[in-house]
Amino acid sequence: MQLRTIFSFLGQGVRHGPRPFARIFGAGTITSTRELRRGAARFSGAALVAGLVGAAALPGSAIFARPAAQASNITVTVTNMRSDEGVVRACITATSKGFPKCDPRDAASINVVAPAAETVTVNFKNVTPGRYAIALLHDENNNGKADRALMMMPTEGFGFSRDAKVRMGPPKFEDAAFDVAGNPIVQTIRMRYMF
C-alpha cells in the first residue's frame, strides 16, 4: 500500500507537516462566510486525526467506553410449598423502603404472580443492573395480602432471596440483597410457614 493514497485522504497538513494555528485559521477575526469557508478548507486532515487520537486517549472517551450494561433474567425456584392452593406472589425491588411489601405502583419493583404447585418457578425478565431483594408470599386464599394471626404472625408462607433469616420480623433489605450485573441469575428460595 502506498503512503501517497493515505496522504491524499488525510490532507495537506500531513503531507507538508504541521502548521501553526494562526496560519490555518488566520490571526484576525473572520468577517465573512467566505473567509470562514476558506479557513475551514485549510483545516487539515492531520488536525482531525490528532483530535481523534487525543479523544481516544481520554479515559471516558466513547471510543474505549464499555458497552452499556445489559438487563438480566432472574429465575427463582420456590421449594417447600405446603399446598397447591392459591398463588405465589413474588416481588423484586431495588429499594430498602419497598422491601418486603413491594407496592405494585412502585417503579423500582417488579411483581409476578404464579399458580401454586409443589415447586414453583418464577421469572423476572429484563432486570436492569443494580442491587435487589426478592420477597415471596404463598397467598393460599388468593386475597392479595398476607394474612396474619394475632395481628402480626403470618399464617401464609413467605420467603426471601438468599434465604434470609427471619427474626422477630422480616429481614432487612441488605440481608436479602444480591447484585444483578447482566448475567442470568438462578436462585432457590425455600417457602417458610409459621403455622
C-alpha positions in Angstrom: 0.0 0.0 0.0 1.4 3.4 -0.9 1.5 6.2 1.6 0.5 8.6 -1.2 -3.0 7.2 -1.1 -3.2 7.7 2.7 -1.7 11.2 2.5 -4.3 12.3 -0.1 -7.0 11.2 2.2 -5.6 12.9 5.3 -4.9 16.1 3.6 -2.3 18.7 3.1 -1.2 19.1 6.8 0.1 15.5 6.8 2.0 15.8 3.5 3.7 19.1 4.3 4.0 18.9 8.1 2.1 20.7 10.8 1.2 24.4 10.5 0.7 26.8 13.4 -3.0 27.5 14.3 -2.7 31.2 13.1 -1.6 30.0 9.6 -4.6 27.6 9.3 -7.4 29.9 10.5 -5.7 33.3 10.3 -4.7 35.5 13.1 -7.5 38.1 12.7 -11.2 37.8 13.1 -13.4 36.3 10.4 -15.5 39.0 8.7 -17.5 37.0 6.1 -18.7 33.5 5.5 -16.3 33.3 2.6 -13.4 33.7 4.9 -14.9 31.1 7.2 -15.1 28.6 4.3 -11.6 29.4 3.3 -10.4 28.8 6.9 -12.3 25.5 7.1 -11.0 24.4 3.7 -7.5 24.9 5.1 -8.2 22.8 8.1 -6.1 19.8 7.5 -6.9 16.1 7.9 -3.9 15.9 10.3 -5.8 18.0 12.8 -8.8 15.7 12.5 -6.5 12.6 13.1 -4.8 14.4 16.0 -8.2 15.2 17.5 -9.4 11.6 17.2 -6.2 10.2 18.7 -6.4 12.8 21.6 -10.0 11.9 22.3 -9.2 8.2 22.2 -6.6 8.8 24.9 -9.1 10.2 27.3 -10.3 7.6 29.9 -14.0 8.2 29.4 -13.9 8.5 25.7 -16.6 6.9 23.6 -14.1 5.0 21.5 -12.9 2.9 24.5 -16.1 3.1 26.6 -17.6 -0.1 27.9 -20.9 -1.2 26.3 -24.0 -0.4 28.4 -24.8 -3.0 31.0 -27.4 -5.4 29.8 -30.6 -6.4 31.6 -30.7 -9.8 33.2 -33.3 -12.6 33.6 -33.7 -13.9 37.1 -35.2 -17.4 37.6 -36.4 -18.3 41.1 -37.4 -21.8 42.1 -39.7 -21.9 45.1 -39.5 -25.1 47.2 -41.1 -26.4 50.4 -44.6 -25.4 49.3 -47.3 -26.6 51.8 -50.1 -26.9 49.2 -51.0 -26.2 45.7 -53.8 -23.8 46.7 -53.8 -20.2 45.7 -50.9 -18.3 44.1 -47.3 -17.4 44.8 -46.8 -13.6 44.7 -43.2 -12.6 44.0 -41.7 -9.2 44.1 -38.2 -8.0 43.3 -37.3 -4.5 44.4 -34.2 -2.2 44.3 -35.2 -0.1 47.3 -35.0 -0.9 51.0 -38.1 1.3 51.6 -40.2 -1.0 49.3 -38.9 -4.3 50.9 -40.6 -6.7 51.7 -44.1 -5.3 51.0 -43.4 -4.3 47.4 -46.1 -1.9 46.3 -47.2 -2.7 42.8 -47.3 1.1 42.0 -43.6 1.4 42.9 -41.5 1.9 39.8 -38.4 0.3 41.4 -40.2 -3.1 41.8 -41.4 -5.9 39.6 -44.3 -8.1 40.7 -45.1 -11.6 39.3 -47.9 -13.9 40.2 -47.6 -17.7 39.6 -50.1 -20.5 40.3 -49.1 -22.5 43.4 -47.8 -26.0 43.0 -45.4 -28.4 44.8 -42.5 -26.5 43.2 -43.0 -23.1 41.6 -40.7 -21.3 39.1 -40.9 -17.5 38.9 -39.2 -15.5 36.2 -38.2 -11.8 36.4 -37.3 -10.6 32.8 -35.1 -7.7 31.8 -34.0 -6.6 35.2 -31.6 -3.7 34.9 -28.2 -3.9 36.7 -28.3 -3.0 40.4 -28.8 -4.4 43.9 -32.1 -6.2 44.5 -34.0 -8.3 47.0 -36.9 -10.7 46.4 -39.9 -11.3 48.7 -42.3 -14.2 48.2 -45.8 -14.8 49.6 -47.8 -18.0 49.3 -51.2 -16.4 49.1 -53.3 -19.6 49.7 -56.7 -17.9 49.7 -55.6 -15.5 46.8 -56.9 -12.4 48.6 -53.9 -10.3 47.5 -52.4 -9.8 51.1 -50.5 -11.6 53.8 -53.0 -12.9 56.3 -51.9 -12.7 59.9 -52.8 -14.2 63.3 -52.7 -12.1 66.4 -52.2 -9.0 64.2 -48.6 -9.9 63.4 -47.7 -13.6 62.8 -48.2 -14.6 59.1 -50.5 -17.5 58.6 -49.4 -18.0 55.0 -46.0 -18.9 53.6 -43.2 -16.4 52.9 -39.7 -16.5 51.6 -36.8 -14.1 50.8 -33.8 -14.0 48.4 -30.6 -15.6 49.7 -33.0 -17.4 52.1 -32.5 -14.5 54.5 -33.3 -15.4 58.1 -36.5 -14.1 59.8 -36.0 -12.9 63.4 -38.9 -11.1 65.1 -39.9 -9.7 61.8 -38.9 -9.7 58.1 -35.2 -9.5 57.2 -33.6 -6.2 56.3 -33.1 -5.4 52.7 -29.3 -5.9 52.9 -29.8 -9.4 54.4 -31.7 -10.5 51.3 -30.0 -8.2 48.7 -27.9 -9.5 45.8 -26.2 -7.9 42.8 -27.5 -8.0 39.2 -24.8 -7.3 36.7 -26.1 -8.5 33.3 -25.7 -12.3 33.6 -28.7 -14.7 34.1 -29.3 -15.4 37.8 -30.9 -18.6 39.2 -32.0 -18.7 42.9 -33.8 -21.3 45.0 -35.9 -19.9 47.8 -37.5 -22.1 50.5 -41.0 -21.2 51.5 -41.5 -20.9 55.2 -44.6 -21.3 57.3 -45.2 -20.2 60.9 -48.4 -22.2 61.5 
